[in-house]
């Protein structure tokens, strides 16, 4: 599934790989949902090249999203394990 793409010289994001929205409309909930999808699925992104995006705001937002998701991709297994352990500790604590 592609979560970030460049289409018609604009940066876009998707939570389902079907419906895309402009990166300048992204909000906190969208980011959290994107992280969840990214960690739990196989995701793709169009590589960032400044000349492929005309709008300066889109360039800034897309480049930052792309860079952060690339970092997350490199540390995906560690991030997933850490997240699961955090919730596991809380579940175990409140279960007793």
MIRO-53548 format. One record per residue: chain; x, y, z of N, C-alpha, C, O in turn. Coordinates in nm, 4 decimals, always signed. Layout:
residues N
> A, X, Y, Z, X, Y, Z, X, Y, Z, X, Y, Z
...
***
This chain:
residues 96
> A, +0.0844, -0.1169, +0.0000, +0.0000, +0.0000, +0.0000, +0.0896, +0.1241, +0.0000, +0.1903, +0.1294, +0.0707
> A, +0.0522, +0.2214, -0.0785, +0.1290, +0.3446, -0.0873, +0.0665, +0.4490, +0.0053, -0.0489, +0.4881, -0.0124
> A, +0.1451, +0.4941, +0.1053, +0.0921, +0.5934, +0.1982, +0.1324, +0.7355, +0.1622, +0.0659, +0.8307, +0.2032
> A, +0.2411, +0.7516, +0.0858, +0.2838, +0.8829, +0.0382, +0.3102, +0.8744, -0.1112, +0.3788, +0.7842, -0.1593
> A, +0.2539, +0.9706, -0.1832, +0.2793, +0.9731, -0.3271, +0.2867, +1.1172, -0.3751, +0.2390, +1.2102, -0.3100
> A, +0.3480, +1.1318, -0.4909, +0.3532, +1.2608, -0.5583, +0.2694, +1.2457, -0.6842, +0.2973, +1.1620, -0.7700
> A, +0.1659, +1.3287, -0.6933, +0.0736, +1.3218, -0.8060, +0.0416, +1.4626, -0.8530, +0.0050, +1.5485, -0.7727
> A, +0.0552, +1.4863, -0.9809, +0.0283, +1.6188, -1.0385, +0.1079, +1.7276, -0.9669, +0.0556, +1.8354, -0.9389
> A, +0.2337, +1.6990, -0.9377, +0.3264, +1.7921, -0.8722, +0.2830, +1.8321, -0.7315, +0.3207, +1.9385, -0.6824
> A, +0.2030, +1.7459, -0.6664, +0.1568, +1.7717, -0.5297, +0.1852, +1.6495, -0.4432, +0.1817, +1.5359, -0.4906
> A, +0.2135, +1.6747, -0.3155, +0.2322, +1.5665, -0.2202, +0.0984, +1.5217, -0.1652, +0.0132, +1.6043, -0.1323
> A, +0.0797, +1.3898, -0.1550, -0.0453, +1.3341, -0.1048, -0.0168, +1.2198, -0.0088, +0.0867, +1.1539, -0.0177
> A, -0.1107, +1.1969, +0.0840, -0.0998, +1.0857, +0.1772, -0.2281, +1.0043, +0.1741, -0.3335, +1.0526, +0.1327
> A, -0.2168, +0.8788, +0.2190, -0.3322, +0.7906, +0.2228, -0.3254, +0.7024, +0.3463, -0.2175, +0.6644, +0.3917
> A, -0.4415, +0.6710, +0.3994, -0.4507, +0.5785, +0.5125, -0.4950, +0.4401, +0.4680, -0.4884, +0.3442, +0.5449
> A, -0.5410, +0.4299, +0.3414, -0.5913, +0.3018, +0.2924, -0.5344, +0.2610, +0.1562, -0.5661, +0.1530, +0.1063
> A, -0.4518, +0.3446, +0.0962, -0.3943, +0.3149, -0.0337, -0.4885, +0.3391, -0.1500, -0.4531, +0.3135, -0.2650
> A, -0.6087, +0.3885, -0.1211, -0.7085, +0.4137, -0.2249, -0.7425, +0.5628, -0.2310, -0.7354, +0.6255, -0.3366
> A, -0.7792, +0.6171, -0.1165, -0.8180, +0.7579, -0.1069, -0.6980, +0.8408, -0.0632, -0.6341, +0.8108, +0.0377
> A, -0.6681, +0.9445, -0.1391, -0.5534, +1.0298, -0.1104, -0.5996, +1.1715, -0.0811, -0.6960, +1.2215, -0.1392
> A, -0.5269, +1.2351, +0.0120, -0.5526, +1.3741, +0.0483, -0.4224, +1.4513, +0.0370, -0.3137, +1.3940, +0.0437
> A, -0.4348, +1.5800, +0.0202, -0.3195, +1.6677, +0.0097, -0.2437, +1.6704, +0.1426, -0.3055, +1.6734, +0.2490
> A, -0.1104, +1.6695, +0.1369, -0.0321, +1.6677, +0.2599, -0.0524, +1.7923, +0.3446, -0.0269, +1.7891, +0.4650
> A, -0.0974, +1.9016, +0.2852, -0.1170, +2.0225, +0.3644, -0.2465, +2.0188, +0.4465, -0.2758, +2.1134, +0.5196
> A, -0.3237, +1.9107, +0.4350, -0.4455, +1.8955, +0.5155, -0.4270, +1.7931, +0.6278, -0.5213, +1.7653, +0.7019
> A, -0.3074, +1.7374, +0.6409, -0.2829, +1.6323, +0.7399, -0.2971, +1.6878, +0.8815, -0.2582, +1.8013, +0.9092
> A, -0.3534, +1.6063, +0.9703, -0.3680, +1.6478, +1.1104, -0.3077, +1.5409, +1.2015, -0.2570, +1.4389, +1.1548
> A, -0.3142, +1.5659, +1.3309, -0.2531, +1.4752, +1.4286, -0.3113, +1.3338, +1.4202, -0.2368, +1.2359, +1.4259
> A, -0.4420, +1.3226, +1.4068, -0.5047, +1.1905, +1.3970, -0.4595, +1.1163, +1.2717, -0.4353, +0.9957, +1.2755
> A, -0.4483, +1.1894, +1.1606, -0.3988, +1.1278, +1.0366, -0.2575, +1.0727, +1.0569, -0.2265, +0.9617, +1.0137
> A, -0.1723, +1.1515, +1.1232, -0.0346, +1.1067, +1.1473, -0.0306, +0.9813, +1.2333, +0.0436, +0.8875, +1.2039
> A, -0.1098, +0.9799, +1.3387, -0.1138, +0.8618, +1.4250, -0.1641, +0.7393, +1.3493, -0.1112, +0.6294, +1.3658
> A, -0.2661, +0.7586, +1.2667, -0.3184, +0.6481, +1.1862, -0.2157, +0.6017, +1.0832, -0.2036, +0.4818, +1.0578
> A, -0.1419, +0.6951, +1.0238, -0.0388, +0.6592, +0.9268, +0.0707, +0.5761, +0.9925, +0.1183, +0.4785, +0.9345
> A, +0.1104, +0.6145, +1.1130, +0.2135, +0.5393, +1.1848, +0.1639, +0.3978, +1.2131, +0.2374, +0.3007, +1.1951
> A, +0.0396, +0.3868, +1.2573, -0.0184, +0.2556, +1.2851, -0.0198, +0.1688, +1.1596, +0.0193, +0.0522, +1.1641
> A, -0.0646, +0.2252, +1.0485, -0.0678, +0.1511, +0.9218, +0.0739, +0.1130, +0.8805, +0.0984, -0.0002, +0.8388
> A, +0.1658, +0.2062, +0.8918, +0.3041, +0.1831, +0.8498, +0.3698, +0.0724, +0.9299, +0.4417, -0.0107, +0.8744
> A, +0.3455, +0.0709, +1.0604, +0.4076, -0.0294, +1.1473, +0.3474, -0.1673, +1.1245, +0.4170, -0.2682, +1.1350
> A, +0.2180, -0.1719, +1.0931, +0.1484, -0.3008, +1.0842, +0.1264, -0.3508, +0.9419, +0.0627, -0.4546, +0.9238
> A, +0.1763, -0.2812, +0.8410, +0.1556, -0.3210, +0.7014, +0.2823, -0.2967, +0.6212, +0.3759, -0.2307, +0.6663
> A, +0.2820, -0.3514, +0.5026, +0.3873, -0.3208, +0.4064, +0.3457, -0.1939, +0.3328, +0.2411, -0.1909, +0.2681
> A, +0.4263, -0.0907, +0.3425, +0.3906, +0.0385, +0.2827, +0.4994, +0.0856, +0.1875, +0.6166, +0.0501, +0.2002
> A, +0.4563, +0.1667, +0.0919, +0.5465, +0.2262, -0.0057, +0.5292, +0.3767, -0.0026, +0.4269, +0.4285, +0.0422
> A, +0.6316, +0.4462, -0.0512, +0.6265, +0.5914, -0.0630, +0.6996, +0.6314, -0.1901, +0.8003, +0.5706, -0.2263
> A, +0.6493, +0.7328, -0.2573, +0.7246, +0.7894, -0.3690, +0.8439, +0.8629, -0.3102, +0.8299, +0.9389, -0.2144
> A, +0.9611, +0.8401, -0.3678, +1.0811, +0.9061, -0.3196, +1.0682, +1.0568, -0.3366, +1.0123, +1.1047, -0.4352
> A, +1.1201, +1.1304, -0.2398, +1.1105, +1.2764, -0.2438, +1.2203, +1.3363, -0.3298, +1.3390, +1.3120, -0.3078
> A, +1.1790, +1.4142, -0.4271, +1.2674, +1.4985, -0.5062, +1.2009, +1.6352, -0.5128, +1.0873, +1.6481, -0.5585
> A, +1.2720, +1.7360, -0.4671, +1.2164, +1.8720, -0.4590, +1.1552, +1.9185, -0.5905, +1.0506, +1.9833, -0.5910
> A, +1.2194, +1.8861, -0.7009, +1.1711, +1.9333, -0.8308, +1.0398, +1.8673, -0.8746, +0.9747, +1.9150, -0.9675
> A, +1.0010, +1.7588, -0.8087, +0.8757, +1.6913, -0.8448, +0.7528, +1.7518, -0.7783, +0.6399, +1.7207, -0.8162
> A, +0.7743, +1.8383, -0.6790, +0.6635, +1.9027, -0.6089, +0.6778, +2.0529, -0.6268, +0.7807, +2.1105, -0.5914
> A, +0.5752, +2.1163, -0.6815, +0.5821, +2.2590, -0.7127, +0.5530, +2.3495, -0.5930, +0.6175, +2.4532, -0.5773
> A, +0.4586, +2.3126, -0.5100, +0.4159, +2.3943, -0.3972, +0.5180, +2.3834, -0.2829, +0.5505, +2.2732, -0.2388
> A, +0.5683, +2.4980, -0.2353, +0.6701, +2.4997, -0.1298, +0.6210, +2.4341, -0.0012, +0.6961, +2.3609, +0.0633
> A, +0.4956, +2.4595, +0.0370, +0.4406, +2.3984, +0.1586, +0.4382, +2.2467, +0.1441, +0.4723, +2.1745, +0.2378
> A, +0.3985, +2.1992, +0.0288, +0.3952, +2.0547, +0.0029, +0.5366, +1.9972, +0.0087, +0.5567, +1.8870, +0.0597
> A, +0.6347, +2.0717, -0.0434, +0.7735, +2.0259, -0.0397, +0.8197, +2.0054, +0.1038, +0.8796, +1.9030, +0.1367
> A, +0.7917, +2.1024, +0.1878, +0.8358, +2.0965, +0.3271, +0.7671, +1.9817, +0.4009, +0.8331, +1.9023, +0.4680
> A, +0.6364, +1.9733, +0.3887, +0.5603, +1.8706, +0.4598, +0.5975, +1.7313, +0.4091, +0.6262, +1.6412, +0.4880
> A, +0.5967, +1.7145, +0.2765, +0.6260, +1.5834, +0.2190, +0.7672, +1.5387, +0.2546, +0.7875, +1.4233, +0.2922
> A, +0.8646, +1.6277, +0.2433, +1.0032, +1.5898, +0.2718, +1.0189, +1.5465, +0.4167, +1.0905, +1.4505, +0.4450
> A, +0.9529, +1.6162, +0.5090, +0.9608, +1.5782, +0.6501, +0.8917, +1.4452, +0.6767, +0.9455, +1.3611, +0.7488
> A, +0.7742, +1.4251, +0.6200, +0.7049, +1.2971, +0.6352, +0.7888, +1.1840, +0.5775, +0.8069, +1.0803, +0.6413
> A, +0.8392, +1.2041, +0.4578, +0.9194, +1.1019, +0.3902, +1.0414, +1.0644, +0.4748, +1.0705, +0.9465, +0.4947
> A, +1.1118, +1.1659, +0.5241, +1.2323, +1.1422, +0.6038, +1.1997, +1.0665, +0.7324, +1.2710, +0.9731, +0.7690
> A, +1.0930, +1.1059, +0.8008, +1.0560, +1.0399, +0.9267, +1.0100, +0.8954, +0.9033, +1.0434, +0.8061, +0.9812
> A, +0.9340, +0.8731, +0.7970, +0.8906, +0.7364, +0.7691, +1.0062, +0.6493, +0.7231, +1.0053, +0.5288, +0.7484
> A, +1.1055, +0.7065, +0.6565, +1.2251, +0.6302, +0.6200, +1.3012, +0.5892, +0.7462, +1.3497, +0.4765, +0.7554
> A, +1.3118, +0.6801, +0.8430, +1.3762, +0.6480, +0.9697, +1.2983, +0.5380, +1.0420, +1.3570, +0.4438, +1.0953
> A, +1.1672, +0.5511, +1.0432, +1.0829, +0.4506, +1.1077, +1.0976, +0.3157, +1.0381, +1.1004, +0.2114, +1.1034
> A, +1.1069, +0.3184, +0.9068, +1.1241, +0.1947, +0.8302, +1.2523, +0.1224, +0.8721, +1.2537, -0.0001, +0.8837
> A, +1.3576, +0.1967, +0.8942, +1.4848, +0.1369, +0.9344, +1.4786, +0.0796, +1.0756, +1.5510, -0.0145, +1.1079
> A, +1.3927, +0.1360, +1.1592, +1.3823, +0.0921, +1.2986, +1.2469, +0.0279, +1.3278, +1.2044, +0.0218, +1.4432
> A, +1.1798, -0.0195, +1.2241, +1.0429, -0.0702, +1.2364, +1.0306, -0.1844, +1.3371, +0.9415, -0.1818, +1.4221
> A, +1.1162, -0.2822, +1.3293, +1.1077, -0.3975, +1.4196, +1.1297, -0.3537, +1.5634, +1.0575, -0.3962, +1.6536
> A, +1.2289, -0.2695, +1.5847, +1.2581, -0.2213, +1.7193, +1.1411, -0.1380, +1.7728, +1.1029, -0.1534, +1.8888
> A, +1.0843, -0.0508, +1.6904, +0.9708, +0.0328, +1.7309, +0.8504, -0.0536, +1.7662, +0.7827, -0.0284, +1.8659
> A, +0.8239, -0.1547, +1.6853, +0.7094, -0.2423, +1.7099, +0.7270, -0.3186, +1.8401, +0.6336, -0.3273, +1.9198
> A, +0.8452, -0.3740, +1.8627, +0.8730, -0.4460, +1.9867, +0.8595, -0.3545, +2.1081, +0.8016, -0.3930, +2.2096
> A, +0.9132, -0.2337, +2.0969, +0.9065, -0.1383, +2.2064, +0.7608, -0.1009, +2.2369, +0.7223, -0.0928, +2.3535
> A, +0.6809, -0.0785, +2.1339, +0.5405, -0.0443, +2.1525, +0.4645, -0.1583, +2.2179, +0.3867, -0.1365, +2.3108
> A, +0.4866, -0.2790, +2.1701, +0.4186, -0.3953, +2.2271, +0.4583, -0.4167, +2.3725, +0.3734, -0.4510, +2.4548
> A, +0.5858, -0.3972, +2.4058, +0.6315, -0.4130, +2.5431, +0.5719, -0.3064, +2.6341, +0.5394, -0.3348, +2.7494
> A, +0.5575, -0.1854, +2.5842, +0.4970, -0.0783, +2.6632, +0.3542, -0.1147, +2.6994, +0.3148, -0.1029, +2.8154
> A, +0.2768, -0.1584, +2.6023, +0.1376, -0.1966, +2.6287, +0.1289, -0.3231, +2.7122, +0.0389, -0.3366, +2.7951
> A, +0.2211, -0.4156, +2.6915, +0.2208, -0.5403, +2.7676, +0.2401, -0.5111, +2.9150, +0.1704, -0.5677, +2.9992
> A, +0.3340, -0.4231, +2.9471, +0.3583, -0.3872, +3.0869, +0.2341, -0.3249, +3.1495, +0.1995, -0.3570, +3.2632
> A, +0.1674, -0.2369, +3.0771, +0.0464, -0.1721, +3.1291, -0.0658, -0.2727, +3.1476, -0.1361, -0.2688, +3.2486
> A, -0.0835, -0.3619, +3.0528, -0.1888, -0.4652, +3.0621, -0.1612, -0.5559, +3.1815, -0.2514, -0.5844, +3.2602
> A, -0.0369, -0.6013, +3.1951, -0.0010, -0.6882, +3.3070, -0.0217, -0.6175, +3.4403, -0.0677, -0.6785, +3.5368
> A, +0.0117, -0.4905, +3.4458, -0.0001, -0.4131, +3.5688, -0.1445, -0.4019, +3.6142, -0.1749, -0.4194, +3.7322
> A, -0.2340, -0.3724, +3.5195, -0.3740, -0.3490, +3.5553, -0.4578, -0.4760, +3.5569, -0.5728, -0.4735, +3.6007
> A, -0.4034, -0.5839, +3.5109, -0.4756, -0.7107, +3.5101, -0.4856, -0.7673, +3.6516, -0.5863, -0.8284, +3.6872
> A, -0.3822, -0.7474, +3.7314, -0.3792, -0.8027, +3.8676, -0.4715, -0.7336, +3.9639, -0.4777, -0.7710, +4.0810
***
